[in-house]
Amino acid sequence: MLSYWEKSAFLQYDYIIVGSGIVGLSAALSIKDRAPHSTVLVLERGLLPTGASTKNAGFACIGSLTEVLADLQTMPEAAVINLVNMRRSGLQLLRQRLGDATIRYAENGSYELIGTREEWALSQLARVNGLLAGLLGGPAFTPANEKLSSFGFNRNAIKHLVRNNFEGELHTGKMMRALTDAALKAGIEIKTGCEVKELQDYKTGVGVRVPDPVLGEDLHFCAKKVIVCTNAFTRKLLPDAPLSPGRGQVLITDPIPDLPFKGIFHMEEGYYYFREIDGRVLLGGGRQLDFKGETSTEFRFNDRIQRELVEILQHIILPGKKFTVADRWTGIMAFGETKQPLVQNFTDNIVVGVRMGGMGVAIGSKIGETIAAMAMDS
């Protein structure tokens, strides 16, 4: 039922990108930076980017002390340094592309809450600072116990604070809105409600099959190159991709009068994270309480973890303060055996950039730039 006009003007592109999250839009913009006259289409299965790009906490982070130490247990030192560098350079690219004011980027400080179980990490602080000094140009982490009293945390549970001197925060919604606006301004087409069901590399190009629920038939797009940026949902399209989904539970409070802290905060190797935003506390995490249950691509609440988040607010973050939970949501991330993202040529004409390991805000722009170059240079 497609017309001659539709077939000749709406189905053929130089590049098609599957997924309109941070990585997908960054890849599209990077292509347009290098080849302004190329035709670029972004296909998104949801009405909004569906995954983690619009669900995250807005941390512009490179990793907490205990997280870096955990990475050193599974990765060589050089790989950990490279990962931190990727996060830092990715954030710099994002800020350069969109502007700090647009995405409400700020550096109010990043702190890790250290309890009795994490106190061992303090003895490794000098080692980690030495490891990252050449990259960052100064100590990544410094003790910040002087802030404990003013922040108002439960001193029986939290014994120390460690400041990360190179982290900031941003407004996730404004960041994704700005990426979308930049893509449209650059002449990139974005089609939402388009779930890609199949990719076929025909060597001379790639066929992309998308069902059209109105016509009741499949649309067959074609591009010279296709870039897959579907992160946790990649195995629906490429079943052998080596990654696992990881759901994140999040809640946000109503505004709390006289909230004593600003900035972003980590706990327990980054498995818990919270921040102040518009006088509210946004808190997420707890995946380690139920790894099996949270290895899911379903947007559902985990009651056990949601209850634990409230307990942490009551007894650790806001002891003695009254609060109400205003909203809750979940986001779906993608993980592998290490924190390294999955960036590769899946076939001659299909490039994959997925498995952000919960660090999509930090590394998404850089990964997008990398996979765009791979598609254009091969």
C-alpha positions as CSV (number, residue, x, y, z in Angstrom):
1,M,0.0,0.0,0.0
2,L,3.0,2.4,-0.1
3,S,2.8,4.9,-2.8
4,Y,5.5,5.6,-5.4
5,W,6.3,8.9,-3.6
6,E,6.7,7.2,-0.2
7,K,9.0,4.5,-1.6
8,S,11.2,7.0,-3.4
9,A,11.4,9.7,-0.7
10,F,11.0,8.0,2.7
11,L,12.8,4.7,2.8
12,Q,16.4,5.2,1.5
13,Y,19.1,6.7,3.7
14,D,22.8,6.8,4.0
15,Y,22.8,5.9,7.7
16,I,20.0,4.5,9.9
17,I,20.5,4.5,13.7
18,V,18.4,2.2,15.8
19,G,17.7,3.8,19.2
20,S,17.2,7.5,20.0
21,G,18.9,7.6,23.4
22,I,22.2,9.4,24.3
23,V,24.3,7.1,22.2
24,G,22.1,7.0,19.2
25,L,21.6,10.8,18.9
26,S,25.2,11.4,19.6
27,A,26.2,9.0,16.8
28,A,23.8,10.8,14.4
29,L,25.2,14.2,15.3
30,S,28.7,13.0,14.9
31,I,27.9,11.7,11.4
32,K,26.4,15.1,10.5
33,D,29.4,16.9,11.9
34,R,31.6,15.0,9.4
35,A,29.2,14.7,6.5
36,P,26.6,17.5,6.7
37,H,24.8,16.4,3.5
38,S,24.4,12.8,4.4
39,T,20.9,11.5,5.1
40,V,20.5,10.1,8.6
41,L,17.4,8.4,10.1
42,V,16.9,7.5,13.8
43,L,14.3,4.9,14.6
44,E,12.9,4.7,18.1
45,R,10.5,2.0,19.2
46,G,8.9,4.1,21.9
47,L,7.1,7.4,21.8
48,L,10.0,8.6,24.0
49,P,13.5,7.1,24.2
50,T,12.8,3.9,26.1
51,G,15.6,2.5,28.3
52,A,17.9,4.5,30.6
53,S,18.6,7.8,28.7
54,T,15.5,9.5,30.1
55,K,15.3,7.5,33.3
56,N,18.8,8.1,34.9
57,A,19.6,10.3,37.9
58,G,21.6,12.9,35.9
59,F,25.0,12.0,37.4
60,A,27.9,13.4,35.4
61,C,30.3,10.9,37.0
62,I,33.5,9.1,36.4
63,G,33.2,6.6,39.3
64,S,33.4,6.6,43.1
65,L,36.4,5.3,45.1
66,T,34.9,1.9,46.0
67,E,33.6,1.5,42.4
68,V,37.1,2.1,41.0
69,L,38.5,-0.3,43.5
70,A,35.9,-2.9,42.5
71,D,36.8,-2.4,38.8
72,L,40.4,-3.0,39.6
73,Q,39.5,-6.4,40.9
74,T,38.1,-7.5,37.5
75,M,40.1,-5.3,35.0
76,P,43.8,-4.4,34.5
77,E,44.9,-1.0,35.7
78,A,45.3,0.3,32.1
79,A,41.7,-0.7,31.3
80,V,40.4,1.1,34.4
81,I,42.3,4.2,33.5
82,N,41.0,4.0,30.0
83,L,37.5,3.7,31.3
84,V,37.8,6.7,33.5
85,N,39.3,8.6,30.6
86,M,36.3,7.6,28.4
87,R,33.9,8.9,31.0
88,R,35.7,12.2,31.4
89,S,36.1,12.8,27.7
90,G,32.5,11.8,27.0
91,L,31.3,14.3,29.5
92,Q,33.5,17.0,28.0
93,L,32.1,16.3,24.5
94,L,28.5,16.4,25.8
95,R,29.0,19.7,27.5
96,Q,30.8,21.2,24.5
97,R,28.0,20.0,22.2
98,L,25.0,21.2,24.2
99,G,26.4,23.8,26.7
100,D,26.4,23.8,30.5
101,A,23.5,26.2,30.8
102,T,21.2,24.2,28.5
103,I,21.6,20.9,30.4
104,R,21.9,22.6,33.8
105,Y,25.3,21.2,34.4
106,A,26.8,22.1,37.8
107,E,29.6,21.0,40.0
108,N,28.1,21.1,43.5
109,G,30.4,18.2,44.6
110,S,30.3,14.5,44.5
111,Y,30.6,12.5,47.7
112,E,30.8,8.8,48.6
113,L,29.3,7.8,52.0
114,I,31.6,5.4,53.8
115,G,30.2,3.0,56.4
116,T,32.1,0.5,58.5
117,R,32.1,-2.1,55.7
118,E,33.7,0.4,53.3
119,E,36.3,1.8,55.6
120,W,39.0,-0.5,54.1
121,A,38.8,1.6,50.9
122,L,40.3,4.6,52.7
123,S,43.6,2.9,52.9
124,Q,43.6,2.6,49.1
125,L,42.8,6.3,48.5
126,A,46.4,7.3,47.8
127,R,46.9,4.4,45.5
128,V,43.9,5.3,43.4
129,N,44.8,8.9,43.3
130,G,48.3,8.0,42.1
131,L,46.8,5.8,39.4
132,L,44.5,8.5,38.0
133,A,46.8,11.5,38.6
134,G,48.3,11.6,35.1
135,L,44.8,11.6,33.6
136,L,43.0,14.1,35.9
137,G,45.9,16.4,36.8
138,G,45.1,16.3,40.5
139,P,43.9,14.0,43.2
140,A,40.6,12.3,42.2
141,F,39.5,11.7,45.8
142,T,40.0,13.7,49.0
143,P,38.5,13.1,52.5
144,A,35.6,15.3,53.3
145,N,34.6,14.4,56.9
146,E,34.1,18.0,57.8
147,K,30.8,17.9,55.8
148,L,29.3,15.1,57.7
149,S,27.6,17.2,60.4
150,S,26.2,19.8,58.0
151,F,24.8,17.2,55.6
152,G,22.8,15.6,58.4
153,F,23.4,12.0,57.6
154,N,23.1,9.2,60.3
155,R,26.5,9.3,62.0
156,N,26.0,5.8,63.4
157,A,25.8,4.4,59.8
158,I,28.1,6.8,57.9
159,K,31.6,7.2,59.3
160,H,33.4,9.1,56.5
161,L,32.8,11.1,53.4
162,V,35.1,11.0,50.4
163,R,34.8,13.8,47.8
164,N,35.3,13.2,44.1
165,N,36.8,16.4,42.7
166,F,35.9,15.8,39.1
167,E,32.2,15.0,39.1
168,G,29.1,17.1,38.4
169,E,25.4,16.8,37.8
170,L,22.9,17.7,35.1
171,H,19.2,17.7,34.2
172,T,18.5,14.5,32.3
173,G,15.3,15.8,30.7
174,K,16.9,19.0,29.5
175,M,19.9,17.0,28.2
176,M,17.7,14.7,26.1
177,R,15.5,17.5,24.9
178,A,18.7,19.4,23.8
179,L,20.1,16.4,22.0
180,T,16.8,15.9,20.2
181,D,16.6,19.6,19.2
182,A,20.2,19.5,18.0
183,A,19.5,16.4,15.9
184,L,16.5,18.0,14.3
185,K,18.3,21.2,13.6
186,A,21.1,19.3,11.9
187,G,18.6,17.7,9.5
188,I,18.4,14.3,11.2
189,E,15.1,12.5,10.9
190,I,13.7,10.9,14.0
191,K,10.8,8.5,13.8
192,T,9.2,7.3,17.0
193,G,6.9,4.3,17.5
194,C,9.1,2.3,15.1
195,E,10.3,-1.0,16.5
196,V,12.9,-2.6,14.3
197,K,12.2,-6.3,13.9
198,E,14.9,-7.4,11.6
199,L,18.2,-6.3,10.1
200,Q,19.6,-7.9,6.9
201,D,23.1,-7.0,5.7
202,Y,23.0,-7.5,1.9
203,K,26.7,-6.5,1.5
204,T,25.6,-3.5,-0.7
205,G,23.4,-2.1,2.1
206,V,21.3,-3.1,5.1
207,G,17.6,-3.8,5.0
208,V,15.6,-2.6,8.1
209,R,12.2,-4.1,8.7
210,V,9.7,-2.1,10.7
211,P,6.0,-3.1,11.1
212,D,3.5,-0.4,10.3
213,P,0.4,-0.9,12.5
214,V,-1.7,1.4,10.5
215,L,-1.1,-0.2,7.1
216,G,-0.9,-3.7,8.6
217,E,2.3,-4.5,6.7
218,D,6.1,-4.2,7.1
219,L,8.1,-1.1,5.9
220,H,11.5,-2.0,4.5
221,F,14.0,0.8,5.0
222,C,17.4,0.6,3.4
223,A,20.7,2.2,4.3
224,K,24.4,2.0,3.4
225,K,25.2,1.5,7.1
226,V,23.2,0.8,10.2
227,I,24.2,1.6,13.8
228,V,22.5,-0.3,16.6
229,C,22.3,1.7,19.9
230,T,19.5,-0.2,21.7
231,N,21.6,-0.9,24.8
232,A,19.7,-3.3,27.1
233,F,17.2,-4.3,24.4
234,T,19.9,-5.3,21.9
235,R,19.3,-9.0,22.2
236,K,15.8,-8.6,20.9
237,L,17.4,-7.6,17.6
238,L,20.8,-9.4,17.9
239,P,20.2,-12.4,20.1
240,D,23.9,-13.3,20.5
241,A,25.0,-9.9,21.8
242,P,27.0,-10.5,25.0
243,L,25.1,-8.4,27.5
244,S,22.5,-8.6,30.3
245,P,19.9,-6.1,31.2
246,G,19.9,-4.5,34.6
247,R,16.9,-2.7,35.9
248,G,17.3,0.4,38.1
249,Q,14.7,1.4,40.7
250,V,14.3,5.1,41.4
251,L,12.1,7.3,43.6
252,I,11.9,11.1,44.2
253,T,10.5,12.9,47.2
254,D,8.3,16.0,47.4
255,P,10.3,19.2,48.2
256,I,11.9,19.0,51.7
257,P,12.2,22.3,53.6
258,D,15.7,23.2,54.6
259,L,17.3,20.2,52.9
260,P,20.9,20.4,54.2
261,F,22.8,19.1,51.2
262,K,23.4,19.6,47.5
263,G,25.3,17.6,45.0
264,I,25.5,14.0,44.1
265,F,26.2,11.1,46.4
266,H,27.2,7.4,46.1
267,M,27.0,4.5,48.5
268,E,28.2,0.9,48.3
269,E,30.3,0.8,45.1
270,G,27.7,3.0,43.4
271,Y,24.9,0.5,43.8
272,Y,23.0,3.3,45.7
273,Y,23.0,6.9,44.5
274,F,21.1,10.0,45.4
275,R,21.1,13.7,44.8
276,E,19.3,17.0,45.5
277,I,17.2,18.3,42.6
278,D,14.8,21.2,43.0
279,G,14.7,20.8,46.8
280,R,13.9,17.1,46.5
281,V,15.9,14.0,47.1
282,L,16.2,11.6,44.1
283,L,17.4,8.1,45.2
284,G,18.0,5.0,43.2
285,G,19.7,1.7,43.1
286,G,19.6,-1.5,45.2
287,R,20.0,-3.8,42.2
288,Q,22.5,-5.9,44.2
289,L,19.7,-6.9,46.6
290,D,18.1,-9.0,43.8
291,F,20.4,-9.4,40.8
292,K,18.3,-12.2,39.3
293,G,15.0,-10.3,39.6
294,E,16.5,-7.1,38.2
295,T,18.0,-8.8,35.2
296,S,15.0,-7.8,33.2
297,T,13.8,-5.6,30.4
298,E,10.4,-5.2,31.9
299,F,9.5,-1.8,33.4
300,R,8.2,-3.0,36.7
301,F,8.7,-2.1,40.4
302,N,10.6,-4.4,42.7
303,D,8.7,-4.0,46.0
304,R,11.6,-5.2,48.1
305,I,14.1,-2.7,46.6
306,Q,11.6,0.2,46.7
307,R,11.0,-0.5,50.4
308,E,14.7,-0.6,51.0
309,L,15.1,2.8,49.3
310,V,12.6,4.3,51.7
311,E,14.4,2.7,54.6
312,I,17.7,4.3,53.5
313,L,16.0,7.7,53.2
314,Q,14.5,7.3,56.7
315,H,17.4,6.0,58.6
316,I,20.6,7.2,56.7
317,I,20.0,10.1,54.4
318,L,17.2,12.0,56.2
319,P,17.1,10.8,59.8
320,G,14.6,12.7,61.9
321,K,13.1,14.5,58.8
322,K,9.6,14.0,57.4
323,F,9.3,13.4,53.7
324,T,6.8,12.0,51.2
325,V,7.6,10.0,48.1
326,A,6.2,12.0,45.1
327,D,7.1,9.6,42.3
328,R,8.8,6.3,41.3
329,W,10.1,4.9,38.1
330,T,12.5,2.3,36.6
331,G,15.1,2.4,33.9
332,I,16.8,-0.4,32.1
333,M,20.6,-0.5,31.7
334,A,22.9,-3.1,30.1
335,F,26.0,-4.8,31.7
336,G,28.7,-7.2,30.7
337,E,31.4,-9.2,32.5
338,T,33.4,-5.9,32.9
339,K,32.5,-2.2,32.6
340,Q,33.8,-2.1,29.1
341,P,31.1,-1.1,26.5
342,L,30.4,-3.3,23.6
343,V,31.6,-1.5,20.5
344,Q,32.2,-3.5,17.3
345,N,31.3,-4.2,13.7
346,F,28.6,-6.8,14.0
347,T,28.7,-7.3,10.2
348,D,30.4,-5.4,7.4
349,N,27.6,-2.8,7.4
350,I,26.2,-3.0,10.9
351,V,27.9,-1.3,13.8
352,V,27.0,-1.9,17.4
353,G,27.5,0.5,20.3
354,V,25.8,-0.8,23.4
355,R,26.3,-2.1,27.0
356,M,26.9,1.2,28.8
357,G,27.2,-0.3,32.2
358,G,25.1,2.3,33.9
359,M,27.4,5.1,32.7
360,G,25.6,6.2,29.6
361,V,25.5,9.9,30.6
362,A,29.2,9.9,30.9
363,I,30.3,7.8,28.0
364,G,27.4,8.0,25.6
365,S,28.6,11.0,23.6
366,K,32.1,9.4,23.2
367,I,30.7,6.0,22.2
368,G,28.4,7.7,19.7
369,E,31.4,9.5,18.2
370,T,33.4,6.3,18.0
371,I,30.7,4.2,16.3
372,A,29.9,7.0,13.9
373,A,33.5,7.0,12.8
374,M,33.5,3.2,12.5
375,A,30.4,3.3,10.2
376,M,31.8,6.1,8.1
377,D,35.3,4.8,7.7
378,S,34.6,1.2,6.9
